[in-house]
């Protein structure tokens, strides 16, 4: 007897996603100024979440094997969008990352991580072998290199750097020959000086400020210093809802996006931060379980790619706000303000739920 559809859904991930969205709305409401601006922020974020949950349902409902058949065309469209943004993109804060569509600005690089997951999973699943050899690795590296190069041109170092762990995780699970692991590490070490020489001046300033935030406390180090003050002042129990002074007095920059974890930590303290990170941990562990129980190689690789994206986003964002990593601009999944981030995370979670759902179909 076939199981009913609701019994095949992973309700743990769904519940965690709803909880993250609720935390996001409450934190944005708490940190934003009163009046029309507050209402506009909340309305926009709530609207994006509504569309996000629709995307989750839509992606979950279509068999991931059908979705993967469109992996290469989707990858091509994303490459086209990344190319167009370099020519026609909207420039904000010195970076040309957004395509403006009416009143909405969309960031194509957010879709690049989804496209990379799908195209690499499709590529290795079609190989029908359990070992990744040099030629396989070389072609996969090209699939990685094209979007990475375009994103670096914007420039968006954080998003470009995110693609490599996604690539590495999928290649490793696909069956990378061990002798090539050392080669990949050596390539990473050798390419570091080249990447440094190609960084923009403000990106170098961020790295220097990460090493020594006091070297420029009112410039590149300002974000990190204010973030650490916010987290530290929250203490164990926090200052309480809408009582965070760093956000209420506007000392904390990018408080709805890159540094929303600092706002939350100041208000809810160590206990609140522990609960929030525990929610992410539950999603990550469930994702790994889904990957291990996937009935085919394609599903397993998709799940691993999604989990890697969530892990990197969470650790980097929290690391930046805590002062243990340089500022990158990566958002906190399903908590940070912004439609592009919510949409890409929704698609990723939909793919994860999809793989979990379809394991009963084999």
Secondary structure, DSSP 8 states (H G I E B T S, - for coil): ----HHHHS-HHHHHHHHHHHHHHHHHHHHHS-SSHHHHHHHHHHHHHHHHHHHHHHHHHHS-HHHHHTTHHHHHHHHHHHHHHHHHH-EEETTEEEEEEETTEEE-THHHHHHHHHHHHHHHHHTT--S-B-HHHHHHHHHHHHHHHHHHHHTT-HHHHHHHHHHHHHHHHHHHB-HHHHHHHHHHHHHHHHHHHHTS-HHHHHHHHHHH-GGGGTTTTTHHHHHHHHHHHHHTTT-S-TT--HHHHTT-STTTTTTTHHHHHHHHHHHHHHHHHHHHHHHHHHHHHHHHHH-SSHHHHHHHHHHHHHHHHHHHHHHHHHTTSS-------TTTSS-HHHHHHHHHHHHHHHHHHHHTTT-
